[in-house]
């Protein structure tokens, strides 16, 4: 999870990812941020997040993103 938080903080250092749980719903992250984050996640964790998983509920919080990563790592 620390690697994920590093990715998130490097992408948007102005956001408190430890507390924010409506990153998409409150338009904290935009589509460019999501594309950047997904690319970094794919490289860091050696996974490929499918377009079908680019849903708001998977990116509303660091915990949700981590759960998505864990699902891919378990495959």
Helices and strands as residue ranges (DSSP letters): H 2-11, H 31-45, G 51-53, G 56-58, H 62-73
